[in-house]
Amino acid sequence: MSMQDWAEKDFYAVLGVPHDADAAAIKKAYRKKARTLHPDANPGDASSELRFKEVGEAYAVLSDPEQRRQYDGVRAMVGGGARFSSPGGAGGAGGAGFEDLLGGLFGQQAGRGGPGGVRFGAPGGAAGGAGFEDLLGGLFGQAGGGGFGAGGPTAPPRGQDLEASARVGFRAALEGATVNLRVPDPRGGPARSVSARLPRGVRDGQKVRLRGKGLPGPGGAVGDLLVTVHVEPHPVFKRDGDDLRMTLPVSFDEAVLGATVEVPTLDGSSVRVKVAPGTPSGRSLRLKGRGVAKARSDDARGDLFVTLEVVVPQKVDGAAREAVEAFAKATAGEDPRAGLADRARS
């Protein structure tokens, strides 16, 4: 990011916070906007993706005390957004060049020779010549070249990213959960305890990036923590995108004669559904809106697909056995495997 960007972009406005906002307020505002604008919540929305990047750019600067101090200084120096243009360049007549601005700060004519003039030379130039980065470093209380590269201010080196894993329950993954992690220190130091909020609807195997939860860098910028999420299986439901699937056992007579049965749902309630007479094992029923809440809205949900499985009793005695034998005699002329051998040879 160049100094021109710093001069033109109001990062406080991007995050929607006042200029005197403390670190906690900045972090809270960033999280709220990032959650709303995240590409996962706005698939295919280029505008949201661009704003998401702008929010991240603003937070990267304002969350770092040293970068924020430099940014505030640049904004104050140019009046909160004036462009840097070369004298007589694209800025047109009256456009203040960057050296003119610096000259105004020092009460001198910048870049011009003569008595009292300040010449901006490259570091290591003629003896006594003040380098451009040296002057900027002096403005912000840094040694020459600190924090400013050839293209403008450069971010201090980020700290190392760390990795961890978290195991969460099926329901907690769908609703969002706060987990406590023990993060090892690759430098050999003691493990740290980190509390993290996982997003709603996180999937098994998904990696979640937690900003600023890694190791601090030499310039103060902190790395990230990458958390691999492992979702424990549910005894009844399986997730399929935003849909849920389950197997519903039905008795032989319910499948043959038809019935109305209770189907449990994820929220703990149940739904009564009709099983049509003559329903074969393996047929699926679709219950609309009984699946997973979608990322964009609590009101929009996936569906629940119920696969019917006809349960065959392991042991039949007495009247039940007699009834089955009578059924077998009554249907002796029907062959459920008719034509199977011919189809197998085709």
N, C-alpha and C positions, 0 to 999 in steps of 0.2 A: 504494500500500500504506500503510495507516494504522499509527500507533504501536501501536494495539491488536494488529494482526497481528504486529508485531515482538515484543511482549510475550508473545504466546501461542504462537508457532510456534518450534520448535527446529530451525533450519536445519541444525545440525550432525547431528542425528539423521536428518533427511531425506536427507542425503548419506551418512550412515553413517561420519562421521569424528569424531575426538576434538576437543575445543574448542581444543586447542593445535596442530591440524594446520596445516602450512605450505601455501603457495599451490600447490605442486606436488601435494601429496596431495589437496587440494580439487579441483583440476582433473582429476586422474586419476579420482577417485570420481565426479565429475559426468559425465565422458565415458562411463564404464562404465554408469552408470545410464541416461543419455540414450540410449545405443545400444540398451539392452534395452527401454526403455519407449517408444521413438520410434513415433509413429502409423503410419509406413510398415511397421514390423515387427509392429504389432498393429492391423490394420485393423478398425474397428468396435468396438474395446474401449474403452468409455468410462472404465473404471477406470484403465487404463494411460495414457490421454490425460490424465486428471486428475493422476496421479502424475508424468507427464512435465512438466506445467506447474509442479507444486510443486518438482520438482528444479531446473527452470530458474529459478524464483523464488529458491530458496535459493542457487544458484550466483551469480546476479546480485548478491546482497548480499555473500556471503562472498568473492567474487573481487575485490571492490573494497576496498582497504585502509581507506579513509575510512568507507565504509558499514559495513564489518565492525566498525570501532571504535565507531561509533555504536550498532550493533545490540547489541554486547556490553555497552555501557553501559546501554542500556534494559533488557536482560535482567537485568543485575546489580542495577539500581535497583529492579526490581519482584520480585526473588527468583526470576527465571527463569520467569515465566509468569502472575503474578497479573493479574486483569482490572482495568481502569480503570473505576470506576463512580462515579456521582455520589453524594454522601452521602445516604442515605435513598432511593436510587433502586432500580433493578432488582437491584442487588447484595445488597440486604437489609441487615439490621442487622449492624453490624460490618464492612461492606464499605468498604475504604479508597478514597476518591475520589482522583483524580489529584492534586488540589491538596494533599490531606492527605499524600500521599507526598512531594511536593516540600517541604511544610512540615517533614516529618520530616528531610529531608536538610539543611535549614537550621536545624533546632532551633527552629522557630517554627510558629505556627499560620498556615497558608497561607490567603490570601483573606479574612482577617478584619481588620477595622480595629482601631484602638487602638494603644497604645504597643508598639513593636517588631514590629507585624504587617507582613507582606509582602502587598501587594495586587497581584494579577495583572491589570494593565490592558492595553488594546490599545496597540500601538506608536503613539507620537504622541499619547498621552493627556495626562493632567495632568503637570505638571513633576515630575520625580523619580520618577514611577511606573514600576516595572520591568515591561516588556512580557513576555508569556508566552514568545515566541520568543527574547527576549533572555536570559531565564533558562536556557532549554534550550541556547542557543548557548554560554552560559558553562559549562554542565555539560560540554559536549563540546569546549571549546576553540575555539569558532567565534564569528564576529561574529553580531549579532542576525539571526535569520531564516535563517541558513545551514543548509541541509539539512532544514528543517522547514517544511511548508506548513500550511494551515488544517486539512487532514485527517490530518496526521501527517508522518512523515519522507518527503521526496521525494528521488528519485534525482537525482544531478547530471546535467547534460546529457550525453547520449551523443555520442561522436565520430561522424564521418561514415562511412557504409558505403561500401565500395569494391567494384568489380566487376572480374573477371578471367575468362579462359577457359583451359581445359586440354584438351589432346588426348591421349587414351590409347588403347592398343591394345584390340582386341576382348576378348582373354582377360583382360587386366589389369582391364578394367571389370567383368567377371564375378567375378573373384577379389578385387577391392579393390587399390588401388595408392596409393603415395605419390608425389606430384608436386611439383616445384619450380616455383614461379611467380614471374614478375617483375611486381610490382604497381606501376603508375605512381602518383605522388603528384599529385593534382589541384591542389595548392597550388604546384606547380612545383619541388618538391624532387626529390632523386634517387629512382629507382625502388627498391623494397625487394624482397628475395628472401624468399619465404614457402614453407615446406615444409608440405604438407597431405596428410592421409590421406583418400582418397575411400572412401565406403562400398562394401561388396561389392554387386555387382549394379546399379551406377549405370547409367543409361540415356542414350542419346544425346539431347542437348538438355536434360537435367535440370540444375536449379540446386541447388547444394549450399551451404548457409550455414555458414561457419566463424566461430564466435563469437570475438570479441575479436581479430580479425585486421585490423580496419580502422584508422581514424585515432583517436588519443586525443582525448577531449573536454576542455573547459575544467575540468570537475570530476574528471577522471581516468578516467571510464568510457569504454571503448574501443568503437568501432563494429565492425561485422562485415564479412566479406569474402564476397561472393556469387560463386561460381565456376560458370560455365556449362561443362558437360562435353560435349566432342565425341568420340564413339567412332568409331574407324577401322573401316571394314568388313572383314569376314573374307573370304578368297577362296573359302571353301566354305560356311560356316554363316551363317545369318541368324537374328536373334533375333525371337521373337514372344511377348512376355510372358515367361513362364517356360519356354516351349518353344523348340526350335531347329528350323530347316528347312534342308534341303539337297536338291540334285538329284543323283541317282545315274545315270550313264550305263550302259546295258546294250546288249549287241549284239542284232542281229536274231534270231539263232538262240536266244539266251538267253530273249528275250521269247516266241518262238514255242514252243520246246520245253521251257522251264522250266529253272531252274538254281539253284544255291546260290552266293551272291556275298558278298564282303567289304564291309562298310560301315564307314568310319572314323567315330570319335566324337571329341568335343571333348577328352577326356582323353588322346588319343594312341593309345588302343587301337582295336580293330576288333571288329565283331560280324558273325557269319555269318547271313544271312537267306535264305529261300527265295523265289524268284520263280516264281510259278505258271505253268504252260504257258498260252500265249495271253494273256499280260499286255499290255494296251495301253500305249502311251506316255502319261504323265501320271498314272498310278495312284500313289497314295501308300500307304506302309507306315508303321505307327506302332511306334516302339521305346520302350516305357515306361521312365521313369526315366533317360533318356539326355540330358535337357535341362539347364536351368539350375538350380543350387541355389537353393532358395527362401530368403527372408529369415529365416524363423523357425528353420530347421533345416538342418544340413548333410546330413541323411539324406533329406529330402524334395526331390525334383527334378521338373522338368517333363519333357516327352517330346521325342523326336526324330522328326520327320516326314520321311520319305525319299520324294521324288517321282522315279519312274522315267522316264528319257528314253531312248527307243530311238535308238541312233546309226546313221545311214545312212552307209555308206562313200562317200567322194567319188569313188573310182575303183575299178572292179572289172575284173580281167583273168583270162584263163586259165580254170582249172578253176572258180574262184569265179563267173565270169561265166556259164559253162555251167550251173552249178548254179542260179543265179538264173533263167536263161532256162527251164530245165526246171521250176522252181517256178511260173513265170508260166504255162506251158502247162498244168500240172496244176491250177491254180486259175483257169483262164480263165472259168469259169462264175460266179465270185463277183464281185459288184460292191460295193465298199466305199461307194459313193455312192448306192446304191439308195434311192429315196424322198426324196433330199435336195431335188430340184427341187420336188417337191410340197409338202414342208414349208416351203420358202422362199416359195411362193405362198399359203400358208394365212394 
